[in-house]
Amino acid sequence: MNRTPCKGGCSLCLSTERIPIDPSSLKPHILSAENVLDSFHCRNVGVNKFILEEARPFQEERLGTTYLFSYGGKVIAFATLMMAEIKRELMSDEDRLEIGKDCYPALQIGQLAVDVRYEGNGVGTYVLDWCIGLAIRTSDRIACRFIVLDAEKDAAGFYEKYGFNMLKRQDRRTHPTMYIDILPALKK
Ligand SMILES: CC(C)(COP(=O)(O)OP(=O)(O)OC[C@H]1O[C@@H](n2cnc3c(N)ncnc32)[C@H](O)[C@@H]1OP(=O)(O)O)[C@@H](O)C(=O)NCCC(=O)NCCS
């Protein structure tokens, strides 16, 4: 597993001390003006910048809705969601649906991160499960068939382990696009 520190030798990222928690105690809430985000620190410097500086304007412009997962009053994980579509021609043959449609409706995970101090507790998996649950509930009213995301290279293994597939044709993407079909979970 590749768990590199956010910046060269960031002591927080390099520390092996982890705080054990039960992810099921995490309750998501939508980012609001009152939320204090300064203490959040994941191992991706770009993602830290996003939550501090960009998440609020994105939300105001309706470009991404951020859900925060707090523990003991502190934000320890978040996911930013938006609508998207996935092109049939870019998928592997076996994942293409029989129905003749060029694009499939999807929920995009624009960002997803866990504070380094809480990694390895299943929090990332819990947040993904929750996003899929939201997509399933929403799909009753607005169709949604896939979850799609552009993975950070260091995190692609995490999504692969969960069951995401790589888009067959990545063209010149720097962040590989990955997707998962939510219909099997919906039928459970
Ligand atoms: C990637 C990230 C979300 C994982 O969060 P986490 O809470 O530690 O993940 P979990 O504890 O749920 O891990 C689930 C499984 O995935 C594995 N895993 C976690 N991170 C991994 C990684 N980067 N590469 C490969 N496997 C990984 C775990 O070992 C675990 O495996 P197991 O079930 O066999 O024990 C977190 O490290 C993170 O926020 N990274 C920085 C931000 C980032 O890159 N986000 C992705 C943006 S696309």
The ligand as a MOL file (V3000), in Angstrom:
LIG
                    3D

  0  0  0     0  0            999 V3000
M  V30 BEGIN CTAB
M  V30 COUNTS 48 50 0 0 0
M  V30 BEGIN ATOM
M  V30 1 C -7.3170 6.7410 0.4910 0
M  V30 2 C -7.9980 7.0200 1.8390 0
M  V30 3 C -9.3670 7.6550 1.6060 0
M  V30 4 C -8.1670 5.6790 2.6080 0
M  V30 5 O -8.8710 5.9250 3.8220 0
M  V30 6 P -8.8470 4.8620 5.0480 0
M  V30 7 O -9.8880 5.2910 6.0360 0
M  V30 8 O -7.4780 4.7000 5.5750 0
M  V30 9 O -9.3010 3.5180 4.3070 0
M  V30 10 P -9.9120 2.1860 4.9540 0
M  V30 11 O -9.4170 2.0620 6.3750 0
M  V30 12 O -11.3850 2.1500 4.7490 0
M  V30 13 O -9.2100 1.0610 4.0510 0
M  V30 14 C -9.9360 0.0190 3.3960 0
M  V30 15 C -8.9400 -0.9290 2.7360 0
M  V30 16 O -8.2240 -0.2330 1.7020 0
M  V30 17 C -6.8130 -0.3170 1.9310 0
M  V30 18 N -6.2180 0.9650 1.5430 0
M  V30 19 C -6.3700 2.1630 2.1540 0
M  V30 20 N -5.6750 3.1140 1.5030 0
M  V30 21 C -5.0670 2.5050 0.4630 0
M  V30 22 C -4.2100 2.9760 -0.5850 0
M  V30 23 N -3.8380 4.2610 -0.6620 0
M  V30 24 N -3.7880 2.0580 -1.4940 0
M  V30 25 C -4.1500 0.7530 -1.4250 0
M  V30 26 N -4.9820 0.2550 -0.4420 0
M  V30 27 C -5.4160 1.1260 0.4780 0
M  V30 28 C -6.6780 -0.5930 3.4200 0
M  V30 29 O -5.4760 -1.2490 3.7290 0
M  V30 30 C -7.8750 -1.4500 3.7100 0
M  V30 31 O -7.6000 -2.7940 3.3260 0
M  V30 32 P -8.0980 -4.0510 4.2390 0
M  V30 33 O -9.5990 -4.0120 4.1490 0
M  V30 34 O -7.4930 -5.2300 3.5540 0
M  V30 35 O -7.5990 -3.7840 5.6050 0
M  V30 36 C -7.1020 7.9470 2.7190 0
M  V30 37 O -5.8110 7.3820 2.8480 0
M  V30 38 C -6.9510 9.3690 2.1820 0
M  V30 39 O -7.7830 10.2200 2.4720 0
M  V30 40 N -5.8660 9.6640 1.4180 0
M  V30 41 C -5.5120 11.0330 1.0200 0
M  V30 42 C -6.5330 11.7140 0.1550 0
M  V30 43 C -6.7760 10.9790 -1.1370 0
M  V30 44 O -5.8510 10.6390 -1.8540 0
M  V30 45 N -8.0730 10.7840 -1.4110 0
M  V30 46 C -8.5090 10.1490 -2.6320 0
M  V30 47 C -8.9000 11.2000 -3.6060 0
M  V30 48 S -9.3650 10.4040 -5.1230 0
M  V30 END ATOM
M  V30 BEGIN BOND
M  V30 1 1 1 2
M  V30 2 1 2 3
M  V30 3 1 2 4
M  V30 4 1 2 36
M  V30 5 1 4 5
M  V30 6 1 5 6
M  V30 7 2 6 7
M  V30 8 1 6 8
M  V30 9 1 6 9
M  V30 10 1 9 10
M  V30 11 2 10 11
M  V30 12 1 10 12
M  V30 13 1 10 13
M  V30 14 1 13 14
M  V30 15 1 14 15
M  V30 16 1 15 16
M  V30 17 1 15 30
M  V30 18 1 16 17
M  V30 19 1 17 18
M  V30 20 1 17 28
M  V30 21 1 18 19
M  V30 22 1 18 27
M  V30 23 2 19 20
M  V30 24 1 20 21
M  V30 25 1 21 22
M  V30 26 2 21 27
M  V30 27 1 22 23
M  V30 28 2 22 24
M  V30 29 1 24 25
M  V30 30 2 25 26
M  V30 31 1 26 27
M  V30 32 1 28 29
M  V30 33 1 28 30
M  V30 34 1 30 31
M  V30 35 1 31 32
M  V30 36 2 32 33
M  V30 37 1 32 34
M  V30 38 1 32 35
M  V30 39 1 36 37
M  V30 40 1 36 38
M  V30 41 2 38 39
M  V30 42 1 38 40
M  V30 43 1 40 41
M  V30 44 1 41 42
M  V30 45 1 42 43
M  V30 46 2 43 44
M  V30 47 1 43 45
M  V30 48 1 45 46
M  V30 49 1 46 47
M  V30 50 1 47 48
M  V30 END BOND
M  V30 END CTAB
M  END
